[in-house]
Amino acid sequence: MVLQGTAAPAGRSSLPPIDTYLRAVIALGFASLRRGLPALGFLYFYRLGMGLYLALSRDSSTPFGVYDERTLVLTAAMYIVAYLPMLVLITTPFLPLQDSILRGEPRSFGAAVRLVLERLVPLVISVITQAVLVVGPPALFFTGAALLLGALPSKPEELVRLLVLASLAPSFLYLIVILLFLLFTIPLVVLDGRGPFAGIRQSFGIVGRHFGGILGRLLVALLLLVIAGVAGSLPAGILDAVSAAASVDHPAFKIAGAIWEAAVSAFLFPFSVAALMVLYRAAVPARTGVADPDASGEPEGRPAANPYRFE
């Protein structure tokens, strides 16, 4: 079965075996490193700036280092402010970039950004709607628990802890499930031109049909990405351990660690997007016979070659 261009045979899953899926993710991640170099450079310097700020703000007098309240608030504010620009200019363009690689088309990262900007209005509406779906029910649940707690005449510490735990467990489970069902919404909106609400509805349908297969493959890919991230960050961890053991609090050690960790994060980013992209194109085969205005070298209406096949 091929990744795109043909449908799965009746009665069979359209998802690849796990080993084939992982090989496709690795191949697509490496293939997109060169084309996505401008975005990866921007992402590297963004992560480097955040890492330097956090590293130089850390209190080295404690064994593991802590951050004061002002540092945490400013860090959260920077992430919030940068979320939409990063989503539109870095994260989401990697989807059409990697999709073009799967199609065998020479789309540049700039062309991928233009495609995202053309779909900006439905994309923003979709993101806002997804945020409401993700945050709304847990917020209502916590509000109800807080009102119930406030109505009690006395508030024993054990009861407060019990209510907090009773609120956290279902909220955490809900977040995992809803995020999984929304997994393909942005690719549907950006890559296949679905509307913001139609994308959400179709994402629910696709994930519902392949829930176990998608969850299992994503967990395996996430585990390998975590292992790769930990292994890649070992030099920075060793540097921190050595400086802590020697009681040396020099900014050069913190800067070196931040530089290395930012490089590891930027390098692994294409593989995290590929873990989604390969699953998406397995479940939603690309339409053939549609010319790509940003691609060249293929006759109009001719399906581009696909080098990533699920055998």
C-alpha positions as CSV (number, residue, x, y, z in Angstrom):
1,M,0.0,0.0,0.0
2,V,1.4,3.4,-0.9
3,L,1.3,6.4,1.4
4,Q,-0.7,8.6,-1.0
5,G,-2.5,8.2,-4.2
6,T,-4.2,4.9,-3.5
7,A,-6.8,3.9,-0.9
8,A,-6.5,1.0,1.5
9,P,-8.1,-2.2,0.4
10,A,-11.5,-2.8,1.8
11,G,-11.5,-4.2,5.4
12,R,-7.8,-3.3,6.0
13,S,-6.4,-0.5,8.0
14,S,-5.0,2.4,6.1
15,L,-2.2,2.8,8.7
16,P,1.2,1.3,8.0
17,P,2.9,-1.3,10.3
18,I,4.7,0.4,13.2
19,D,8.2,-0.4,11.8
20,T,7.3,1.0,8.4
21,Y,5.8,4.0,10.0
22,L,8.9,4.7,12.0
23,R,11.1,4.3,8.9
24,A,8.9,6.7,7.0
25,V,9.0,9.3,9.9
26,I,12.8,9.1,10.0
27,A,13.2,9.4,6.2
28,L,10.8,12.3,6.0
29,G,12.4,14.1,8.9
30,F,15.9,13.9,7.4
31,A,14.5,14.8,3.9
32,S,12.9,18.0,5.3
33,L,16.0,19.2,7.2
34,R,17.6,20.9,4.2
35,R,14.4,22.5,2.8
36,G,13.3,23.7,6.2
37,L,16.7,25.1,7.1
38,P,15.4,28.8,7.3
39,A,12.7,27.8,9.7
40,L,15.0,25.6,11.7
41,G,17.5,28.5,12.0
42,F,14.8,30.8,13.3
43,L,13.5,28.1,15.7
44,Y,17.1,27.5,16.9
45,F,17.6,31.1,17.8
46,Y,14.2,31.4,19.4
47,R,14.9,28.4,21.6
48,L,18.4,29.7,22.3
49,G,17.0,33.0,23.5
50,M,14.5,31.3,25.7
51,G,17.1,28.9,27.0
52,L,19.6,31.6,27.7
53,Y,17.0,33.6,29.6
54,L,16.0,30.7,31.7
55,A,19.6,29.5,32.3
56,L,20.9,32.9,33.4
57,S,17.8,33.4,35.6
58,R,18.2,30.1,37.4
59,D,19.2,30.1,41.1
60,S,22.3,28.0,41.2
61,S,22.5,28.0,45.0
62,T,19.9,25.2,45.1
63,P,20.8,21.6,43.9
64,F,18.5,21.6,40.9
65,G,18.1,25.3,40.3
66,V,14.8,27.1,40.7
67,Y,13.2,30.2,39.0
68,D,11.6,33.1,40.8
69,E,8.0,34.1,40.2
70,R,8.9,37.0,37.9
71,T,11.0,34.7,35.6
72,L,8.2,32.1,35.3
73,V,5.6,34.8,34.5
74,L,7.8,36.4,31.9
75,T,8.6,33.0,30.3
76,A,4.9,32.2,30.1
77,A,4.1,35.6,28.6
78,M,6.8,35.1,25.9
79,Y,5.5,31.7,25.0
80,I,1.9,33.0,24.7
81,V,3.0,36.0,22.6
82,A,5.1,33.9,20.3
83,Y,2.5,31.1,19.9
84,L,0.6,32.3,16.9
85,P,3.6,33.7,15.0
86,M,5.4,30.4,15.6
87,L,2.4,28.4,14.5
88,V,1.8,30.4,11.3
89,L,5.5,30.9,10.2
90,I,7.3,27.9,11.6
91,T,5.2,24.9,12.8
92,T,2.3,24.8,10.3
93,P,4.4,25.5,7.1
94,F,6.3,22.3,7.9
95,L,3.1,20.4,7.0
96,P,2.9,21.5,3.3
97,L,6.7,21.3,3.1
98,Q,6.7,17.7,4.2
99,D,3.6,17.0,2.1
100,S,5.4,18.2,-1.0
101,I,8.3,15.9,-0.2
102,L,5.8,13.0,0.0
103,R,4.4,14.0,-3.3
104,G,7.8,14.4,-4.9
105,E,7.3,18.1,-5.5
106,P,10.1,20.8,-5.2
107,R,8.2,23.2,-3.0
108,S,10.4,25.6,-1.0
109,F,9.8,26.7,2.6
110,G,8.8,30.1,1.4
111,A,6.1,28.6,-0.8
112,A,4.9,26.6,2.2
113,V,4.6,29.8,4.3
114,R,2.6,31.4,1.5
115,L,0.2,28.5,1.4
116,V,-0.4,28.8,5.2
117,L,-0.9,32.6,4.9
118,E,-3.5,31.9,2.1
119,R,-5.4,29.7,4.6
120,L,-4.8,32.1,7.6
121,V,-8.4,33.0,8.3
122,P,-9.8,29.5,8.5
123,L,-6.6,28.4,10.3
124,V,-7.1,31.1,13.0
125,I,-10.8,30.3,13.4
126,S,-9.9,26.6,13.7
127,V,-7.2,27.3,16.3
128,I,-9.6,29.4,18.4
129,T,-12.3,26.8,18.1
130,Q,-9.9,24.0,19.2
131,A,-8.8,26.1,22.1
132,V,-12.4,26.5,23.3
133,L,-12.9,22.7,23.0
134,V,-9.7,22.0,24.8
135,V,-9.9,24.5,27.6
136,G,-13.6,25.1,28.0
137,P,-14.8,21.8,29.6
138,P,-11.9,21.6,32.1
139,A,-12.4,25.3,33.0
140,L,-16.1,24.7,33.6
141,F,-15.3,21.6,35.7
142,F,-12.8,23.4,37.8
143,T,-15.3,26.3,38.2
144,G,-18.0,24.0,39.4
145,A,-15.6,22.3,41.9
146,A,-14.5,25.8,43.2
147,L,-18.1,26.8,43.6
148,L,-18.9,23.6,45.5
149,L,-15.9,24.1,47.7
150,G,-16.8,27.7,48.4
151,A,-20.3,26.7,49.4
152,L,-19.1,24.4,52.1
153,P,-19.2,25.8,55.7
154,S,-15.8,24.3,56.6
155,K,-13.0,23.3,54.3
156,P,-10.8,20.6,55.8
157,E,-7.4,20.3,54.1
158,E,-8.1,16.6,53.2
159,L,-11.3,17.6,51.5
160,V,-9.6,20.3,49.5
161,R,-6.9,17.9,48.3
162,L,-9.6,15.3,47.4
163,L,-11.5,17.8,45.3
164,V,-8.4,19.0,43.5
165,L,-7.4,15.4,42.7
166,A,-11.0,14.6,41.6
167,S,-10.8,17.6,39.3
168,L,-7.4,16.9,37.8
169,A,-7.8,13.3,36.9
170,P,-10.8,13.6,34.5
171,S,-9.5,16.9,33.1
172,F,-6.2,15.3,32.3
173,L,-7.9,12.4,30.6
174,Y,-10.2,14.7,28.7
175,L,-7.2,16.7,27.4
176,I,-5.4,13.6,26.1
177,V,-8.5,12.4,24.3
178,I,-9.7,15.7,22.8
179,L,-6.1,16.6,21.6
180,L,-5.9,13.2,19.9
181,F,-9.3,13.6,18.2
182,L,-8.2,17.1,17.0
183,L,-4.9,15.8,15.7
184,F,-5.7,16.1,12.0
185,T,-7.6,19.3,12.1
186,I,-4.8,21.7,11.0
187,P,-3.6,19.4,8.2
188,L,-7.2,19.1,6.9
189,V,-7.6,22.9,6.9
190,V,-4.2,23.8,5.5
191,L,-3.4,20.9,3.1
192,D,-6.8,19.9,1.9
193,G,-8.7,23.1,2.1
194,R,-11.3,22.1,4.6
195,G,-13.3,24.7,6.5
196,P,-12.4,25.3,10.2
197,F,-15.4,23.4,11.5
198,A,-15.4,20.8,8.8
199,G,-11.8,20.1,9.6
200,I,-12.6,19.5,13.2
201,R,-15.6,17.2,12.3
202,Q,-13.5,15.2,9.8
203,S,-10.6,14.9,12.2
204,F,-12.9,13.4,14.8
205,G,-14.2,10.9,12.2
206,I,-10.7,9.9,11.0
207,V,-9.3,9.4,14.5
208,G,-12.4,7.6,15.7
209,R,-12.0,5.0,12.9
210,H,-8.3,4.5,13.7
211,F,-8.1,5.4,17.4
212,G,-6.0,2.5,18.6
213,G,-3.7,2.5,15.7
214,I,-3.1,6.3,15.8
215,L,-2.6,6.3,19.5
216,G,-0.2,3.4,19.5
217,R,2.0,4.8,16.7
218,L,2.1,8.2,18.2
219,L,3.1,6.8,21.6
220,V,6.0,4.8,20.0
221,A,7.1,7.9,18.0
222,L,6.9,10.1,21.1
223,L,8.9,7.6,23.2
224,L,11.6,7.5,20.6
225,L,11.7,11.3,20.3
226,V,12.0,11.6,24.1
227,I,14.8,9.0,24.1
228,A,16.6,10.9,21.3
229,G,16.1,14.2,23.1
230,V,17.5,12.9,26.4
231,A,20.4,11.3,24.6
232,G,21.1,14.4,22.6
233,S,21.0,16.6,25.8
234,L,23.4,14.4,27.7
235,P,26.4,16.7,27.0
236,A,24.5,19.7,28.4
237,G,23.5,17.6,31.4
238,I,27.0,16.4,32.0
239,L,28.2,20.0,31.8
240,D,25.6,21.1,34.4
241,A,26.6,18.2,36.7
242,V,30.3,19.0,36.5
243,S,29.8,22.7,37.2
244,A,27.5,21.8,40.1
245,A,30.0,19.3,41.5
246,A,32.8,21.7,41.2
247,S,30.7,24.5,42.7
248,V,31.5,26.7,39.6
249,D,28.7,29.1,38.7
250,H,30.1,30.6,35.5
251,P,27.8,32.0,32.8
252,A,29.9,30.3,30.1
253,F,28.7,26.9,31.3
254,K,25.1,28.0,31.2
255,I,25.5,29.5,27.7
256,A,27.2,26.4,26.3
257,G,24.4,24.2,27.7
258,A,21.7,26.5,26.2
259,I,23.4,26.5,22.8
260,W,23.6,22.7,22.7
261,E,20.0,22.1,23.9
262,A,18.6,24.6,21.4
263,A,20.4,22.7,18.6
264,V,19.0,19.4,19.8
265,S,15.5,20.8,19.9
266,A,15.7,22.4,16.5
267,F,17.1,19.2,15.0
268,L,14.3,17.0,16.4
269,F,11.5,19.3,15.4
270,P,11.1,18.0,11.7
271,F,10.8,14.5,13.1
272,S,8.0,15.4,15.4
273,V,6.1,17.0,12.5
274,A,6.8,14.0,10.4
275,A,5.3,11.7,13.0
276,L,2.0,13.6,12.4
277,M,2.4,14.0,8.6
278,V,3.0,10.4,7.8
279,L,0.0,9.3,9.8
280,Y,-2.2,12.0,8.1
281,R,-1.2,11.1,4.6
282,A,-1.7,7.4,5.4
283,A,-5.3,8.1,6.7
284,V,-6.1,10.8,4.1
285,P,-4.4,10.0,0.8
286,A,-3.4,13.1,-1.2
287,R,-5.6,13.9,-4.2
288,T,-3.9,13.3,-7.5
289,G,-4.4,15.1,-10.7
290,V,-4.3,18.5,-9.0
291,A,-1.6,20.8,-10.1
292,D,0.5,22.5,-7.5
293,P,1.1,26.2,-8.4
294,D,4.4,26.2,-6.4
295,A,5.8,23.0,-7.9
296,S,7.6,22.6,-11.2
297,G,9.0,19.7,-13.2
298,E,5.7,17.7,-13.2
299,P,3.2,18.0,-16.1
300,E,-0.1,19.4,-15.0
301,G,-2.5,16.8,-13.7
302,R,0.1,14.1,-13.4
303,P,0.5,12.5,-9.9
304,A,4.0,13.2,-8.6
305,A,6.2,10.3,-7.6
306,N,6.0,9.2,-4.0
307,P,9.3,7.9,-2.6
308,Y,7.8,6.9,0.7
309,R,5.9,3.6,0.3
310,F,4.3,1.4,2.9
311,E,5.2,-2.1,1.8
